[in-house]
Amino acid sequence: MIELGVNIDHVATLRQARRTWEPDPQWAAVEAHLGGADGITVHLREDRRHIQDADVRRLAELTQVKLNLEMAATDEMVGFACELRPHMAMLVPEGRQEVTTEGGLDVLADEARLAGVVARLSEAGIVTSIFVDADIAQIEAAARIGAKVCEVHTGPYAHAFHRARDAAAPAVKAELARVRAAGEAIHAAGLRFNAGHALNYYNVGPIARLAGVRELHIGHAIVSRSVFVGLREAVREMKRLMCEAALQGEGGAQ
């Protein structure tokens, strides 16, 4: 069954806007779990713009579902992950000027160093995921460096969907085909196929219907919906949409 990892970064964004103690990301993790989340994702950025070190430590200790730590492949972050030992560490590119992650990690450009990073994480018992664009060469490189999971960047698909507002639009179908091909390459390489970025309640169905997709990581849309309906209900609704789509498969309603 397809799984949902809920990214709670933007709960911390709201807290950091006032530099106060609420809302508490740990409480958000509990509510997400009760809503049906299979995992919790947080991105500990170099500039600490939202999630803080103490948040990750508390979540690692107390979260009752899988913890996925998004991180840059820096010595600082690798050391932190090896100390805490989350269930999974997802290596992502990171830029201080970006609002959110803008693309997949360029594994080909830094293959030797990244292989060392993956080895350190693996030795600590951490499953390593690589956030990649829907690019076969990058997926093959991720397999070579020892990653166990590839998460395909669904941003281009989501942006095409937003522009067209129609799942049957040629641009949307083309981007979905790229994600599908990436998933097939991931499976051929013996890796787990995850996906995420800019997915929401309107565009998640076609991605969840793809054959072999194991887990979707979704944050901003869920936290945004939670302002109106509460986090538990926002997670429950997303999980329902995903599961219904996954059961239909690609032969189901589009």
C-alpha positions in Angstrom: 0.0 0.0 0.0 1.2 3.5 -0.8 2.6 5.5 2.1 2.4 9.1 3.0 5.3 11.0 4.6 4.1 14.4 6.0 6.6 17.2 5.9 6.0 19.5 8.9 8.6 22.1 8.1 6.0 24.9 7.7 4.6 24.3 11.1 8.0 25.4 12.3 7.9 28.3 9.7 4.9 29.7 11.5 6.6 29.3 14.9 9.8 31.0 13.7 7.8 34.0 12.4 7.4 35.0 16.0 10.4 33.2 17.5 8.1 31.7 20.1 7.3 28.1 21.2 4.2 27.5 19.2 3.0 25.8 17.1 5.1 22.8 18.2 6.4 20.5 15.4 6.3 17.6 17.8 2.6 18.2 18.3 2.2 18.4 14.5 3.9 15.0 14.2 1.4 13.5 16.6 -1.6 14.9 14.8 -0.2 13.8 11.4 0.3 10.3 12.8 -3.2 10.2 14.1 -4.5 11.3 10.7 -2.8 8.3 9.0 0.8 9.5 8.2 3.2 6.7 7.7 6.2 8.9 8.3 7.3 12.4 9.3 9.7 14.5 7.2 11.7 17.5 8.3 14.4 19.5 6.4 17.1 20.8 8.7 18.5 23.6 6.6 21.9 25.2 6.9 20.3 28.5 7.7 17.8 26.9 10.2 15.0 29.0 8.7 12.3 26.7 10.1 13.2 23.3 11.7 15.8 23.6 14.5 18.3 21.0 15.8 16.3 20.6 19.0 13.1 19.8 16.9 14.9 16.9 15.1 16.3 15.6 18.4 12.8 15.5 20.0 11.2 14.0 16.9 13.9 11.3 16.7 13.2 10.4 20.3 9.5 10.6 20.4 7.9 10.1 17.0 6.1 6.8 16.7 6.4 6.6 12.9 9.3 6.8 10.5 11.4 9.9 10.6 12.9 11.1 7.3 15.6 13.8 7.6 16.0 15.9 4.5 19.6 17.3 4.5 22.4 18.7 2.4 25.3 16.4 2.0 27.6 18.4 4.2 29.9 17.2 7.0 27.8 19.0 9.6 24.6 17.4 8.5 26.1 13.9 8.0 27.5 14.0 11.5 24.2 15.2 12.9 22.3 12.4 11.1 24.8 9.7 12.2 24.3 10.9 15.8 20.5 10.8 15.7 20.0 7.9 13.3 16.7 8.7 11.8 15.0 6.0 9.8 15.9 7.7 6.5 18.2 10.5 5.4 17.3 12.2 2.1 20.1 14.1 0.4 18.9 17.2 -1.4 20.5 20.2 -3.0 20.3 23.4 -0.9 20.7 27.1 -1.7 20.3 29.9 0.8 18.4 32.1 -1.7 15.9 29.5 -2.7 12.4 29.6 -1.2 12.1 25.8 -1.5 14.1 23.0 -3.1 14.3 23.9 -6.8 15.5 20.7 -8.3 17.1 17.3 -7.8 20.6 16.6 -6.6 23.3 16.5 -9.3 24.7 13.1 -8.3 26.8 12.8 -11.5 28.7 16.0 -10.8 29.8 14.9 -7.3 29.6 11.1 -7.5 32.8 10.2 -5.6 32.1 12.4 -2.6 28.4 11.5 -2.4 29.4 7.8 -2.4 31.4 8.5 0.8 28.4 10.3 2.3 26.1 7.4 1.6 28.7 5.0 3.0 28.8 6.9 6.3 25.1 7.0 6.6 24.7 3.4 5.8 27.3 2.4 8.4 25.1 4.2 11.0 22.2 2.1 10.0 20.4 4.9 8.1 18.5 4.2 4.9 19.8 6.8 2.3 17.5 8.4 -0.2 18.5 10.7 -3.1 16.2 13.5 -4.3 16.6 13.4 -8.1 15.0 14.9 -11.2 13.3 12.5 -13.5 16.6 11.9 -15.2 17.7 8.3 -16.0 21.4 9.1 -15.8 21.0 10.6 -12.3 19.1 7.6 -11.1 21.8 5.3 -12.4 24.4 7.4 -10.6 22.3 7.2 -7.3 22.4 3.4 -7.6 26.2 3.4 -8.1 26.8 5.4 -5.0 24.8 2.9 -2.9 21.5 4.8 -2.3 18.5 2.5 -1.4 15.8 5.0 -2.4 15.3 7.6 -5.1 12.7 10.3 -4.6 11.6 11.8 -7.9 11.1 15.5 -8.0 7.5 16.1 -9.1 7.8 19.9 -9.2 7.8 20.1 -13.0 4.7 17.9 -13.2 2.9 19.9 -10.5 3.7 23.2 -12.1 2.4 21.9 -15.5 -0.8 20.8 -13.8 -1.2 24.2 -12.2 -0.9 26.0 -15.5 -3.2 23.7 -17.4 -5.7 22.8 -14.6 -6.3 19.6 -16.6 -4.7 16.2 -16.0 -5.2 15.4 -19.7 -3.3 18.4 -21.0 -0.4 17.4 -23.2 2.2 19.2 -21.0 0.9 17.4 -17.9 0.9 14.0 -19.6 4.4 14.6 -20.8 5.7 15.4 -17.3 3.8 12.5 -15.8 5.4 10.2 -18.4 8.9 11.5 -17.3 8.1 10.6 -13.7 6.7 7.2 -14.8 9.9 6.4 -16.8 12.0 7.5 -13.8 10.1 5.1 -11.6 10.7 2.3 -14.0 14.4 3.1 -14.1 14.5 3.2 -10.3 12.9 -0.3 -10.0 15.3 -1.6 -12.7 18.2 -0.4 -10.6 16.8 -2.3 -7.5 15.9 0.9 -5.6 12.7 2.1 -3.9 10.6 4.6 -5.9 9.4 7.6 -3.8 8.1 10.9 -5.2 7.4 14.4 -3.9 7.5 18.1 -4.2 4.5 20.5 -4.9 2.0 17.7 -4.7 -1.4 18.7 -3.5 -5.0 17.5 -3.2 -5.7 18.2 -6.9 -2.7 16.8 -8.6 -1.7 13.9 -6.4 -4.0 11.3 -8.0 -2.0 10.6 -11.2 1.2 10.3 -9.3 -0.3 7.9 -6.7 -1.6 5.8 -9.6 1.9 5.2 -11.0 3.0 1.6 -10.8 5.5 0.8 -8.0 5.5 4.2 -6.3 6.1 3.4 -2.6 5.8 6.7 -0.8 4.9 10.3 -1.4 6.3 13.1 0.7 3.9 16.1 0.9 4.1 19.1 3.2 3.0 22.6 2.2 -0.4 21.6 0.8 -1.2 19.6 3.9 -0.1 22.3 6.3 -2.0 24.9 4.3 -5.2 22.8 4.4 -4.8 22.3 8.1 -5.3 26.0 8.8 -8.9 25.5 7.9 -9.7 21.9 8.9 -7.0 20.9 11.3 -3.8 18.8 10.7 -5.3 15.5 11.5 -8.1 15.9 9.0 -5.9 17.4 6.4 -3.6 14.3 6.6 -6.5 11.9 6.6 -8.0 13.4 3.4 -4.6 13.3 1.6 -4.0 9.7 2.6 -7.5 8.8 1.4 -7.0 10.4 -2.0 -3.6 8.6 -2.4 -4.9 5.2 -1.4 -8.0 5.4 -3.7 -5.8 6.4 -6.6 -3.2 3.7 -5.9 -6.0 1.1 -5.8 -7.3 2.3 -9.2 -3.9 2.1 -10.8 -3.1 3.8 -14.1 -6.0 2.0 -15.8 -8.4 3.8 -13.4 -10.1 7.2 -13.7 -7.8 10.1 -14.7 
